[in-house]
Amino acid sequence: MRLFANINIDFMGKRSIFFLISGIIILLGVINIAVRGLAFGIDFKGGTEIALQFEKPIDISFVRNQVDKIGLGDVEVKTFGGSTGILLRSELQEIPATVLPKVKSRIETLINQSNPGIEKQVVTSSSSSITYSFADSLTAEKVSNQLFSAGFQTTVAADDATGKSVVVRLGIADWLKDNLTEKFKDNPFVVQKEDKVGPKVGQELKTDAVIAVALALIVILLYIGFRFKFSFAIGAVIALFHDVLITLSLFSILYGVIPGLNLEVTLTVVAAFLTLIGYSMNDTVVVFDRVREHLKIHKTIPLEENMNRAINNTFSRTIITGLSTMFMIIILIIMGGEVLRGFAFALFVGMITGTYSSIFVASAFVLEYANRTKSKVTF
């Protein structure tokens, strides 16, 4: 299949216009990132992220009001994957010290109400769990099941062969479930996931993500430099940097603007950046290969004309590849769910900018460099 078989567009003649367009977009993006910043996900910020799935659609404002009353401080509440899903995010790793006595009192109340006069002993108590010892294993199992039904995570102590000790976890998700279950009797819910990342780990992941992208650009610089010319390598890396920066800029600009589109920078989004770098690089190499082929065959024709011929010859392949990939990404954005939308959106933007930069950034830079240094590009 070949589209645009006989086109003859002066791409390179319009490079100044596209340099200006790219410059304006990047400048606006840098200003927006500097002023508004980027919204980082739990992977990088650290804290706790909890997803709740209800049976029926819920009122987000009502959930937010109920969560505010629990005493967990500033908890972000938003919809997740549809009208029945809720995502709660907190910078806390564990229940705050001011709330902990209420949690333990709630557990004691549940045990005593269901089992009047029960004999129990607190073996260990910390900010993350409390261990009870009972008279026999049957009582321990009964209490464990009662607390589990109330929303707490319970288990028999690993070091207790008699089965008389029960460990009750004191986690944020457990406290949320215990408090919200009563408020949503007619609309039961389950905790889909609970992710915890420490601040130190989050910072390390952020540093590693930057290093991963930087190393990818350095390796590509060396590869293109050996395969083509150094000016080609610089043009390719500038194009890739251009693609990543524009994508990041749109994440910053559109965050919170489009409902249902998760535009937080997470590890999956970093994976999307590396993917779009590979896609853009592939497109750029295809164009560079055709440029080199034309320069070998038409040695007397000016570089600008050879570049235009090469880009026009690869234009059909570029459009078909881009559109076929774009269809899959659009389906992923629509059907992939909340977790994958940021990843898919990064790829969507990256495919557009990658195709654009292969022509109007990478190739145009090589031509501009050759003209300004008055050097002849030969292979």
C-alpha contacts under 8 A as a table, 3 or more apart, distances in Angstrom:
res1	aa1	res2	aa2	distance
2	R	5	A	6.16
2	R	316	S	6.01
2	R	317	R	7.50
3	L	316	S	5.08
4	F	7	I	5.61
4	F	315	F	7.29
4	F	316	S	5.69
5	A	313	N	7.70
5	A	316	S	7.05
7	I	312	N	6.33
8	N	308	N	7.81
8	N	309	R	7.46
8	N	312	N	6.24
9	I	308	N	7.15
9	I	312	N	6.77
10	D	13	G	5.35
10	D	14	K	6.89
10	D	308	N	6.08
11	F	14	K	5.55
11	F	15	R	6.75
11	F	308	N	6.02
11	F	311	I	7.78
11	F	359	I	7.60
11	F	360	F	7.50
12	M	15	R	5.09
12	M	304	E	6.50
12	M	307	M	7.38
12	M	308	N	6.30
12	M	360	F	7.43
12	M	364	A	6.22
13	G	16	S	7.66
14	K	17	I	5.59
14	K	18	F	6.75
15	R	18	F	5.17
15	R	19	F	5.99
15	R	360	F	6.00
15	R	364	A	6.08
16	S	19	F	5.00
16	S	20	L	6.25
17	I	20	L	5.21
17	I	21	I	6.34
18	F	21	I	4.82
18	F	22	S	5.99
18	F	360	F	6.29
18	F	361	V	7.97
19	F	22	S	5.25
19	F	23	G	5.99
19	F	360	F	7.38
19	F	361	V	7.24
20	L	23	G	5.01
20	L	24	I	6.16
21	I	24	I	5.28
21	I	25	I	6.27
22	S	25	I	5.16
22	S	26	I	6.06
22	S	242	H	7.97
23	G	26	I	5.23
23	G	27	L	5.99
24	I	27	L	5.08
24	I	28	L	6.11
25	I	28	L	5.24
25	I	29	G	6.04
25	I	246	I	7.04
26	I	29	G	4.91
26	I	30	V	6.04
26	I	242	H	7.53
26	I	245	L	6.84
26	I	246	I	6.12
26	I	249	S	7.60
27	L	30	V	5.20
27	L	31	I	6.19
28	L	31	I	5.17
28	L	32	N	6.04
28	L	249	S	7.91
29	G	32	N	5.07
29	G	33	I	6.08
29	G	245	L	7.45
29	G	246	I	6.62
29	G	248	L	7.73
29	G	249	S	4.37
29	G	250	L	7.21
29	G	252	S	7.87
29	G	253	I	7.64
30	V	33	I	5.14
30	V	34	A	6.04
30	V	249	S	6.84
31	I	34	A	5.06
31	I	35	V	6.07
32	N	35	V	5.13
32	N	36	R	5.47
32	N	37	G	6.82
32	N	249	S	7.03
32	N	252	S	6.84
32	N	253	I	6.66
33	I	36	R	5.31
33	I	37	G	4.25
33	I	38	L	6.26
33	I	249	S	6.47
33	I	252	S	6.08
33	I	253	I	7.94
34	A	37	G	5.56
36	R	252	S	6.98
37	G	252	S	6.35
38	L	251	F	7.21
38	L	252	S	5.19
38	L	264	E	7.42
38	L	265	V	7.24
39	A	252	S	7.10
39	A	255	Y	7.42
39	A	263	L	7.41
39	A	264	E	4.96
39	A	265	V	6.17
40	F	43	D	7.62
40	F	44	F	6.03
40	F	45	K	6.18
40	F	264	E	5.15
40	F	265	V	4.67
40	F	266	T	6.33
41	G	44	F	5.85
41	G	45	K	6.21
41	G	264	E	5.37
41	G	265	V	5.63
41	G	266	T	5.07
42	I	45	K	5.13
42	I	46	G	5.22
42	I	47	G	6.27
42	I	48	T	7.00
42	I	49	E	6.66
42	I	89	R	7.85
42	I	195	D	7.96
42	I	196	K	7.75
42	I	197	V	6.75
42	I	202	G	7.64
42	I	266	T	7.33
43	D	46	G	6.15
43	D	197	V	6.39
43	D	202	G	5.58
43	D	205	L	7.21
43	D	266	T	5.88
43	D	267	L	6.56
44	F	199	P	7.66
44	F	201	V	7.69
44	F	202	G	3.97
44	F	203	Q	5.95
44	F	205	L	6.19
44	F	206	K	5.65
44	F	266	T	6.93
45	K	91	E	7.74
45	K	197	V	7.92
45	K	199	P	6.26
45	K	202	G	5.49
45	K	203	Q	7.22
46	G	91	E	6.40
46	G	196	K	7.13
46	G	197	V	4.62
46	G	198	G	4.82
46	G	199	P	4.39
46	G	200	K	7.65
46	G	201	V	7.28
46	G	202	G	5.17
47	G	89	R	7.48
47	G	90	S	5.73
47	G	91	E	4.00
47	G	92	L	5.10
47	G	93	Q	5.24
47	G	196	K	5.69
47	G	197	V	5.40
47	G	198	G	6.08
47	G	199	P	6.96
48	T	89	R	5.82
48	T	90	S	5.30
48	T	91	E	6.13
48	T	92	L	6.16
48	T	93	Q	5.78
48	T	194	E	6.93
48	T	195	D	5.64
48	T	196	K	4.55
48	T	197	V	6.65
49	E	87	L	7.11
49	E	88	L	5.78
49	E	89	R	4.48
49	E	90	S	6.49
49	E	193	K	7.87
49	E	194	E	5.64
49	E	195	D	5.15
49	E	196	K	6.55
50	I	87	L	5.80
50	I	88	L	5.14
50	I	89	R	6.38
50	I	173	A	6.75
50	I	191	V	7.17
50	I	192	Q	7.52
50	I	193	K	5.68
50	I	194	E	4.46
50	I	195	D	6.54
51	A	80	F	7.41
51	A	85	G	7.16
51	A	86	I	5.70
51	A	87	L	4.53
51	A	88	L	6.32
51	A	191	V	5.93
51	A	192	Q	5.30
51	A	193	K	5.32
51	A	194	E	6.63
52	L	85	G	5.78
52	L	86	I	5.07
52	L	87	L	6.39
52	L	189	F	6.44
52	L	190	V	5.71
52	L	191	V	4.66
52	L	192	Q	5.56
52	L	193	K	7.51
53	Q	84	T	5.94
53	Q	85	G	4.62
53	Q	86	I	6.45
53	Q	189	F	5.29
53	Q	190	V	5.42
53	Q	191	V	6.48
53	Q	192	Q	6.35
54	F	57	P	7.02
54	F	58	I	7.49
54	F	84	T	5.07
54	F	85	G	6.14
54	F	187	N	6.35
54	F	188	P	5.82
54	F	189	F	4.10
54	F	190	V	6.67
55	E	84	T	6.54
55	E	187	N	5.83
55	E	188	P	5.97
55	E	189	F	6.18
56	K	83	S	7.96
56	K	84	T	5.70
56	K	187	N	6.00
57	P	83	S	4.94
57	P	84	T	4.40
57	P	85	G	7.93
58	I	63	V	7.78
58	I	83	S	6.37
58	I	84	T	5.88
59	D	62	F	5.41
59	D	63	V	6.51
60	I	63	V	5.15
60	I	64	R	6.12
60	I	77	V	7.69
60	I	78	K	6.86
60	I	79	T	6.96
60	I	86	I	7.83
61	S	64	R	5.00
61	S	65	N	6.23
62	F	65	N	5.15
62	F	66	Q	6.32
63	V	66	Q	5.16
63	V	67	V	6.14
63	V	77	V	7.87
64	R	67	V	5.17
64	R	68	D	6.19
64	R	77	V	6.01
65	N	68	D	5.19
65	N	69	K	6.65
66	Q	69	K	5.34
66	Q	70	I	6.93
66	Q	180	L	7.34
67	V	70	I	5.39
67	V	71	G	7.77
67	V	72	L	7.87
67	V	75	V	7.57
67	V	176	L	7.49
67	V	180	L	7.87
68	D	71	G	6.37
68	D	72	L	7.26
68	D	73	G	7.26
68	D	74	D	7.69
68	D	75	V	7.36
70	I	176	L	7.52
70	I	179	N	7.21
71	G	99	V	6.49
72	L	75	V	6.83
72	L	95	I	7.05
72	L	96	P	6.85
72	L	99	V	7.48
74	D	90	S	6.75
75	V	88	L	6.52
75	V	89	R	5.67
75	V	90	S	4.86
75	V	91	E	7.85
76	E	87	L	7.95
76	E	88	L	5.52
76	E	89	R	5.03
76	E	90	S	6.43
77	V	86	I	6.91
77	V	87	L	5.79
77	V	88	L	4.64
77	V	89	R	6.65
78	K	86	I	5.79
78	K	87	L	5.40
78	K	88	L	6.70
79	T	82	G	6.50
79	T	83	S	6.65
79	T	84	T	7.73
79	T	85	G	5.61
79	T	86	I	4.56
79	T	87	L	5.91
79	T	260	G	7.75
80	F	83	S	7.55
80	F	84	T	7.73
80	F	85	G	4.63
80	F	86	I	4.90
80	F	87	L	5.41
80	F	260	G	7.78
80	F	338	E	6.14
81	G	84	T	7.74
81	G	85	G	5.85
81	G	260	G	7.50
81	G	337	G	5.62
81	G	338	E	4.71
81	G	339	V	7.87
82	G	85	G	5.61
82	G	260	G	7.97
90	S	93	Q	7.89
92	L	95	I	7.20
92	L	96	P	7.64
93	Q	172	I	7.90
93	Q	196	K	6.67
93	Q	197	V	7.72
93	Q	198	G	7.20
94	E	127	S	7.20
94	E	128	S	6.73
94	E	170	L	7.80
94	E	171	G	5.97
94	E	172	I	6.04
95	I	99	V	6.56
95	I	100	L	6.20
95	I	127	S	7.03
95	I	128	S	7.65
95	I	170	L	7.15
95	I	171	G	6.28
95	I	172	I	5.64
96	P	99	V	5.49
96	P	100	L	6.22
97	A	100	L	5.11
97	A	101	P	7.55
97	A	127	S	7.54
98	T	101	P	6.94
99	V	102	K	5.40
99	V	103	V	6.53
100	L	103	V	5.10
100	L	104	K	6.34
100	L	127	S	7.06
101	P	104	K	5.19
101	P	105	S	5.99
102	K	105	S	5.02
102	K	106	R	6.03
103	V	106	R	5.05
103	V	107	I	6.37
103	V	170	L	7.60
103	V	175	W	7.08
104	K	107	I	5.10
104	K	108	E	6.23
105	S	108	E	5.06
105	S	109	T	6.10
106	R	109	T	5.08
106	R	110	L	6.23
107	I	110	L	5.17
107	I	111	I	6.28
107	I	147	L	7.51
108	E	111	I	5.22
108	E	112	N	6.15
109	T	112	N	5.23
109	T	113	Q	5.91
110	L	113	Q	5.33
110	L	114	S	6.25
110	L	147	L	7.22
111	I	114	S	5.52
111	I	115	N	5.87
111	I	143	V	6.63
111	I	146	Q	7.83
111	I	147	L	7.60
112	N	115	N	4.99
112	N	116	P	5.13
112	N	117	G	7.02
112	N	118	I	6.89
113	Q	116	P	5.95
114	S	146	Q	7.93
115	N	118	I	5.59
119	E	134	F	6.19
119	E	135	A	6.45
120	K	132	Y	6.44
120	K	133	S	5.57
120	K	134	F	4.76
120	K	135	A	7.03
121	Q	132	Y	5.50
121	Q	133	S	5.11
121	Q	134	F	6.68
122	V	125	S	7.13
122	V	130	I	7.34
122	V	131	T	5.91
122	V	132	Y	4.65
122	V	133	S	6.38
123	V	130	I	7.71
123	V	131	T	5.39
123	V	132	Y	5.63
123	V	133	S	6.41
124	T	130	I	5.73
124	T	131	T	5.18
124	T	132	Y	7.49
125	S	129	S	6.13
125	S	130	I	4.32
125	S	131	T	6.35
126	S	129	S	5.41
126	S	130	I	6.12
127	S	170	L	6.84
128	S	169	R	6.04
128	S	170	L	4.76
128	S	171	G	6.25
129	S	167	V	6.68
129	S	168	V	5.51
129	S	169	R	4.34
129	S	170	L	4.85
129	S	171	G	7.86
130	I	167	V	5.80
130	I	168	V	5.31
130	I	169	R	6.61
130	I	170	L	7.29
131	T	157	A	7.64
131	T	165	S	6.62
131	T	166	V	5.55
131	T	167	V	4.32
131	T	168	V	6.16
132	Y	165	S	5.44
132	Y	166	V	5.25
132	Y	167	V	6.49
133	S	140	A	7.47
133	S	164	K	5.59
133	S	165	S	4.26
133	S	166	V	6.45
134	F	137	S	7.29
134	F	139	T	6.54
134	F	140	A	5.74
134	F	164	K	5.31
134	F	165	S	6.29
135	A	139	T	6.94
135	A	140	A	7.78
135	A	164	K	6.68
136	D	139	T	5.60
136	D	140	A	6.43
136	D	162	T	7.95
136	D	163	G	7.53
136	D	164	K	5.27
137	S	140	A	4.91
137	S	141	E	6.07
137	S	162	T	6.67
137	S	163	G	4.91
137	S	164	K	4.44
137	S	165	S	7.75
138	L	141	E	5.13
138	L	142	K	6.14
138	L	164	K	7.87
139	T	142	K	5.04
139	T	143	V	6.18
139	T	164	K	7.68
140	A	143	V	5.29
140	A	144	S	6.06
140	A	163	G	7.16
140	A	164	K	5.42
140	A	165	S	6.45
140	A	166	V	6.27
141	E	144	S	4.99
141	E	145	N	6.23
141	E	166	V	7.90
142	K	145	N	5.29
142	K	146	Q	6.33
143	V	146	Q	5.03
143	V	147	L	6.16
144	S	147	L	5.31
144	S	148	F	6.11
144	S	154	T	5.82
144	S	155	T	6.97
144	S	166	V	6.60
145	N	148	F	5.01
145	N	149	S	6.16
145	N	154	T	7.86
146	Q	149	S	5.19
146	Q	150	A	6.42
147	L	150	A	5.00
147	L	151	G	6.54
147	L	152	F	5.52
147	L	153	Q	7.52
147	L	154	T	7.08
148	F	151	G	5.19
148	F	152	F	4.79
148	F	153	Q	5.64
148	F	154	T	6.12
149	S	152	F	7.25
150	A	177	K	7.94
150	A	178	D	5.86
150	A	181	T	7.92
151	G	174	D	5.74
151	G	175	W	7.61
151	G	177	K	5.28
151	G	178	D	4.86
151	G	181	T	7.70
152	F	168	V	6.83
152	F	169	R	6.76
152	F	170	L	7.68
152	F	174	D	4.98
152	F	175	W	7.38
152	F	177	K	7.64
152	F	178	D	6.93
153	Q	168	V	6.00
153	Q	169	R	5.48
153	Q	174	D	6.69
154	T	166	V	6.71
154	T	167	V	5.57
154	T	168	V	4.60
154	T	169	R	6.22
155	T	166	V	5.70
155	T	167	V	5.31
155	T	168	V	6.81
156	V	160	D	7.51
156	V	163	G	6.14
156	V	164	K	7.56
156	V	165	S	5.81
156	V	166	V	4.56
156	V	167	V	5.95
157	A	160	D	5.41
157	A	163	G	7.22
157	A	165	S	5.47
157	A	166	V	5.56
157	A	167	V	5.70
158	A	161	A	7.62
160	D	163	G	5.68
160	D	164	K	7.01
160	D	165	S	6.44
162	T	165	S	7.92
163	G	166	V	7.75
169	R	174	D	7.60
170	L	174	D	6.61
170	L	175	W	7.21
171	G	174	D	5.22
171	G	175	W	6.37
172	I	175	W	5.19
172	I	176	L	6.12
173	A	176	L	5.05
173	A	177	K	6.06
173	A	191	V	7.53
173	A	194	E	7.06
174	D	177	K	5.12
174	D	178	D	6.10
175	W	178	D	5.15
175	W	179	N	6.25
176	L	179	N	5.27
176	L	180	L	5.92
177	K	180	L	5.21
177	K	181	T	5.69
177	K	191	V	7.91
178	D	181	T	5.71
178	D	182	E	7.46
179	N	182	E	6.32
179	N	183	K	7.33
180	L	183	K	5.09
180	L	184	F	6.25
181	T	184	F	5.29
181	T	185	K	6.16
181	T	188	P	7.11
181	T	189	F	7.79
182	E	185	K	5.61
184	F	187	N	5.04
184	F	188	P	6.14
185	K	188	P	6.11
191	V	194	E	7.41
197	V	201	V	6.44
197	V	202	G	6.36
198	G	201	V	5.22
198	G	202	G	6.13
199	P	202	G	5.00
199	P	203	Q	6.21
200	K	203	Q	5.20
200	K	204	E	6.26
201	V	204	E	5.04
201	V	205	L	6.15
202	G	205	L	5.10
202	G	206	K	6.23
203	Q	206	K	5.03
203	Q	207	T	6.27
204	E	207	T	5.13
204	E	208	D	6.08
205	L	208	D	4.99
205	L	209	A	6.03
206	K	209	A	5.16
206	K	210	V	6.47
207	T	210	V	5.30
207	T	211	I	6.26
208	D	211	I	4.98
208	D	212	A	6.03
209	A	212	A	5.07
209	A	213	V	6.40
209	A	267	L	7.75
209	A	270	V	6.64
210	V	213	V	5.33
210	V	214	A	6.13
211	I	214	A	5.02
211	I	215	L	5.95
212	A	215	L	5.26
212	A	216	A	6.19
213	V	216	A	5.11
213	V	217	L	6.39
213	V	273	F	7.78
213	V	274	L	6.62
214	A	217	L	5.20
214	A	218	I	6.29
215	L	218	I	5.02
215	L	219	V	6.11
216	A	219	V	5.30
216	A	220	I	6.19
216	A	274	L	7.67
217	L	220	I	5.11
217	L	221	L	6.09
217	L	237	V	6.19
217	L	240	L	7.61
218	I	221	L	4.99
218	I	222	L	6.39
219	V	222	L	5.21
219	V	223	Y	6.15
220	I	223	Y	4.97
220	I	224	I	6.04
220	I	233	A	7.54
220	I	237	V	7.17
221	L	224	I	5.48
221	L	225	G	5.96
221	L	233	A	5.02
221	L	234	I	6.65
221	L	236	A	7.39
221	L	237	V	6.15
222	L	225	G	5.00
222	L	226	F	6.21
222	L	233	A	7.20
223	Y	226	F	5.37
223	Y	227	R	6.10
223	Y	233	A	7.68
224	I	227	R	5.01
224	I	228	F	5.58
224	I	229	K	6.96
224	I	230	F	7.32
224	I	232	F	6.69
224	I	233	A	4.74
224	I	236	A	7.67
225	G	228	F	5.51
225	G	229	K	4.98
225	G	230	F	4.51
225	G	231	S	7.61
225	G	232	F	6.78
225	G	233	A	4.87
226	F	229	K	6.67
226	F	230	F	7.62
228	F	232	F	6.39
228	F	233	A	7.42
228	F	288	F	7.94
229	K	232	F	5.20
229	K	233	A	6.45
230	F	233	A	4.96
230	F	234	I	6.32
231	S	234	I	5.17
231	S	235	G	6.19
231	S	366	V	5.78
231	S	369	Y	7.14
232	F	235	G	5.09
232	F	236	A	6.14
232	F	288	F	7.87
232	F	362	A	7.28
232	F	363	S	7.64
232	F	366	V	5.79
233	A	236	A	5.13
233	A	237	V	6.26
234	I	237	V	5.27
234	I	238	I	6.09
235	G	238	I	5.18
235	G	239	A	6.16
235	G	361	V	6.89
235	G	362	A	4.25
235	G	363	S	6.76
235	G	364	A	7.92
235	G	365	F	5.37
235	G	366	V	5.99
236	A	239	A	5.08
236	A	240	L	6.29
236	A	281	M	7.17
236	A	284	T	6.86
236	A	358	S	7.58
236	A	361	V	7.96
236	A	362	A	4.95
236	A	363	S	7.99
237	V	240	L	5.00
237	V	241	F	6.07
237	V	362	A	7.85
238	I	241	F	5.08
238	I	242	H	5.98
238	I	361	V	7.42
238	I	362	A	6.90
239	A	242	H	4.91
239	A	243	D	6.27
239	A	354	G	7.69
239	A	357	S	5.34
239	A	358	S	6.80
239	A	361	V	5.47
239	A	362	A	5.31
240	L	243	D	5.02
240	L	244	V	6.35
240	L	277	I	6.04
240	L	280	S	6.87
240	L	281	M	7.37
240	L	354	G	7.40
240	L	357	S	7.70
241	F	244	V	5.29
241	F	245	L	6.05
242	H	245	L	5.27
242	H	246	I	6.14
242	H	357	S	7.53
243	D	246	I	5.38
243	D	247	T	6.22
243	D	277	I	7.78
243	D	350	G	6.19
243	D	353	T	5.47
243	D	354	G	6.06
243	D	357	S	7.23
244	V	247	T	5.16
244	V	248	L	6.11
244	V	273	F	6.53
244	V	277	I	7.73
244	V	350	G	7.37
245	L	248	L	5.10
245	L	249	S	6.02
246	I	249	S	4.94
246	I	250	L	6.29
246	I	353	T	7.78
247	T	250	L	5.24
247	T	251	F	6.36
247	T	346	A	6.34
247	T	349	V	6.09
247	T	350	G	6.47
248	L	251	F	5.02
248	L	252	S	6.37
249	S	252	S	5.13
249	S	253	I	6.11
250	L	253	I	4.93
250	L	254	L	5.73
251	F	254	L	5.55
251	F	255	Y	5.80
251	F	263	L	5.56
251	F	264	E	7.24
251	F	265	V	7.88
252	S	255	Y	5.53
252	S	263	L	7.88
254	L	257	V	5.10
254	L	258	I	6.56
254	L	263	L	7.53
255	Y	258	I	7.09
255	Y	262	N	7.61
255	Y	263	L	5.53
255	Y	264	E	7.41
256	G	259	P	6.74
256	G	263	L	7.88
258	I	261	L	5.80
260	G	338	E	7.35
261	L	338	E	7.32
261	L	341	R	6.26
261	L	342	G	6.96
262	N	338	E	6.48
262	N	339	V	7.55
262	N	341	R	5.94
262	N	342	G	5.22
263	L	341	R	7.73
263	L	342	G	5.08
263	L	345	F	8.00
264	E	342	G	6.77
265	V	268	T	7.98
265	V	269	V	5.75
265	V	270	V	7.26
265	V	342	G	7.71
266	T	269	V	5.16
266	T	270	V	6.45
267	L	270	V	5.00
267	L	271	A	6.28
268	T	271	A	4.91
268	T	272	A	6.28
268	T	340	L	7.77
268	T	342	G	7.76
268	T	343	F	5.76
269	V	272	A	4.81
269	V	273	F	6.30
269	V	342	G	6.17
269	V	343	F	4.75
269	V	346	A	6.64
270	V	273	F	4.97
270	V	274	L	6.41
271	A	274	L	5.17
271	A	275	T	6.18
271	A	343	F	7.66
272	A	275	T	4.87
272	A	276	L	6.08
272	A	343	F	5.52
272	A	344	A	7.54
272	A	346	A	6.03
272	A	347	L	5.87
273	F	276	L	5.17
273	F	277	I	6.12
273	F	346	A	6.92
273	F	347	L	7.40
273	F	350	G	7.66
274	L	277	I	5.03
274	L	278	G	6.36
275	T	278	G	5.13
275	T	279	Y	6.26
275	T	347	L	7.52
276	L	279	Y	4.86
276	L	280	S	5.91
276	L	347	L	6.03
276	L	350	G	5.34
276	L	351	M	6.59
276	L	354	G	7.18
277	I	280	S	5.24
277	I	281	M	5.94
277	I	350	G	7.99
277	I	354	G	7.80
278	G	281	M	5.04
278	G	282	N	6.14
279	Y	282	N	5.17
279	Y	283	D	6.38
279	Y	351	M	7.29
279	Y	354	G	7.06
280	S	283	D	5.14
280	S	284	T	6.11
280	S	350	G	7.78
280	S	351	M	7.20
280	S	354	G	4.36
280	S	355	T	6.49
280	S	357	S	7.82
280	S	358	S	6.90
281	M	284	T	5.02
281	M	285	V	6.09
281	M	354	G	7.87
281	M	358	S	7.97
282	N	285	V	5.18
282	N	286	V	6.31
283	D	286	V	5.23
283	D	287	V	6.50
283	D	318	T	7.21
283	D	354	G	7.46
283	D	355	T	6.71
283	D	358	S	6.34
284	T	287	V	5.21
284	T	288	F	6.12
284	T	358	S	4.70
284	T	359	I	7.64
284	T	362	A	7.16
285	V	288	F	4.91
285	V	289	D	5.88
286	V	289	D	5.16
286	V	290	R	6.44
286	V	314	T	7.61
287	V	290	R	5.27
287	V	291	V	6.22
287	V	310	A	6.60
287	V	311	I	6.16
287	V	314	T	6.59
287	V	358	S	7.25
287	V	359	I	7.75
287	V	363	S	7.97
288	F	291	V	4.91
288	F	292	R	6.12
288	F	363	S	7.56
289	D	292	R	5.18
289	D	293	E	6.19
290	R	293	E	4.92
290	R	294	H	6.21
290	R	310	A	5.20
290	R	311	I	7.68
290	R	313	N	7.97
290	R	314	T	7.60
291	V	294	H	5.20
291	V	295	L	6.17
291	V	306	N	6.49
291	V	307	M	5.58
291	V	309	R	7.97
291	V	310	A	5.16
291	V	311	I	7.74
292	R	295	L	5.03
292	R	296	K	6.21
292	R	379	F	6.73
293	E	296	K	5.27
293	E	297	I	6.37
294	H	297	I	5.12
294	H	298	H	5.65
294	H	299	K	7.88
294	H	306	N	5.92
294	H	307	M	7.92
294	H	309	R	7.84
294	H	310	A	6.80
295	L	298	H	5.29
295	L	299	K	5.42
295	L	301	I	7.93
295	L	303	L	7.47
295	L	306	N	6.52
295	L	378	T	6.65
295	L	379	F	7.03
296	K	299	K	5.89
296	K	378	T	7.36
296	K	379	F	6.22
298	H	301	I	5.58
298	H	306	N	7.58
299	K	302	P	7.99
299	K	378	T	7.92
301	I	305	E	6.71
301	I	306	N	6.59
302	P	305	E	5.49
302	P	306	N	6.37
303	L	306	N	5.08
303	L	307	M	6.10
303	L	367	L	7.13
303	L	377	V	7.48
304	E	307	M	5.14
304	E	308	N	6.24
304	E	367	L	6.64
305	E	308	N	5.08
305	E	309	R	6.20
306	N	309	R	5.13
306	N	310	A	6.16
307	M	310	A	5.05
307	M	311	I	6.13
307	M	363	S	7.53
308	N	311	I	5.23
308	N	312	N	6.04
309	R	312	N	5.16
309	R	313	N	6.08
310	A	313	N	5.13
310	A	314	T	6.34
311	I	314	T	5.19
311	I	315	F	5.81
311	I	359	I	7.11
312	N	315	F	5.04
312	N	316	S	7.79
313	N	316	S	7.08
314	T	317	R	5.35
314	T	318	T	6.14
315	F	318	T	5.02
315	F	319	I	6.20
316	S	319	I	5.33
316	S	320	I	6.22
317	R	320	I	5.31
317	R	321	T	6.02
318	T	321	T	5.34
318	T	322	G	5.95
318	T	355	T	7.18
319	I	322	G	5.09
319	I	323	L	6.00
320	I	323	L	5.31
320	I	324	S	6.12
321	T	324	S	5.38
321	T	325	T	6.19
322	G	325	T	5.27
322	G	326	M	5.97
322	G	351	M	6.76
322	G	352	I	7.77
322	G	355	T	7.43
323	L	326	M	4.88
323	L	327	F	6.21
324	S	327	F	5.42
324	S	328	M	6.88
325	T	328	M	5.42
325	T	329	I	6.43
326	M	329	I	5.01
326	M	330	I	6.11
326	M	348	F	6.63
326	M	351	M	7.34
327	F	330	I	5.24
327	F	331	I	6.40
328	M	331	I	5.21
328	M	332	L	6.27
329	I	332	L	4.88
329	I	333	I	6.19
329	I	344	A	5.90
329	I	345	F	7.85
329	I	347	L	7.14
329	I	348	F	6.25
330	I	333	I	5.04
330	I	334	I	6.28
330	I	344	A	7.65
330	I	348	F	7.45
331	I	334	I	5.15
331	I	335	M	5.76
331	I	336	G	7.34
332	L	335	M	5.24
332	L	336	G	4.57
332	L	337	G	7.95
332	L	340	L	7.50
332	L	341	R	7.31
332	L	344	A	6.17
333	I	336	G	5.60
333	I	337	G	7.35
333	I	340	L	7.25
333	I	341	R	5.16
333	I	344	A	5.50
333	I	345	F	6.67
334	I	337	G	7.22
334	I	341	R	7.91
336	G	339	V	7.53
336	G	340	L	5.58
336	G	341	R	6.50
337	G	340	L	5.79
337	G	341	R	6.31
338	E	341	R	5.39
338	E	342	G	7.83
339	V	342	G	7.08
340	L	343	F	5.19
340	L	344	A	6.07
341	R	344	A	5.02
341	R	345	F	5.91
342	G	345	F	5.14
342	G	346	A	6.15
343	F	346	A	5.30
343	F	347	L	6.43
344	A	347	L	5.10
344	A	348	F	6.08
345	F	348	F	4.85
345	F	349	V	6.24
346	A	349	V	5.38
346	A	350	G	5.90
347	L	350	G	4.79
347	L	351	M	5.92
348	F	351	M	5.42
348	F	352	I	6.72
349	V	352	I	5.35
349	V	353	T	6.22
350	G	353	T	5.14
350	G	354	G	5.56
351	M	354	G	5.05
351	M	355	T	6.17
352	I	355	T	5.43
352	I	356	Y	6.22
353	T	356	Y	4.94
353	T	357	S	5.79
354	G	357	S	5.22
354	G	358	S	6.19
355	T	358	S	5.42
355	T	359	I	7.03
356	Y	359	I	5.70
356	Y	360	F	6.02
356	Y	361	V	7.52
357	S	360	F	5.12
357	S	361	V	4.55
357	S	362	A	6.02
358	S	361	V	6.03
358	S	362	A	5.19
358	S	363	S	6.37
359	I	362	A	6.16
359	I	363	S	5.36
359	I	364	A	6.71
360	F	363	S	6.24
360	F	364	A	5.32
360	F	365	F	7.97
361	V	364	A	5.17
361	V	365	F	5.78
362	A	365	F	5.33
362	A	366	V	6.57
363	S	366	V	5.26
363	S	367	L	6.46
364	A	367	L	5.17
364	A	368	E	6.07
365	F	368	E	5.00
365	F	369	Y	5.91
366	V	369	Y	5.14
366	V	370	A	6.16
367	L	370	A	5.15
367	L	371	N	6.17
368	E	371	N	5.15
368	E	372	R	6.09
369	Y	372	R	5.27
369	Y	373	T	6.04
370	A	373	T	5.37
370	A	374	K	5.52
370	A	375	S	5.13
370	A	376	K	6.63
370	A	377	V	7.16
371	N	374	K	4.91
371	N	375	S	6.90
372	R	375	S	7.96
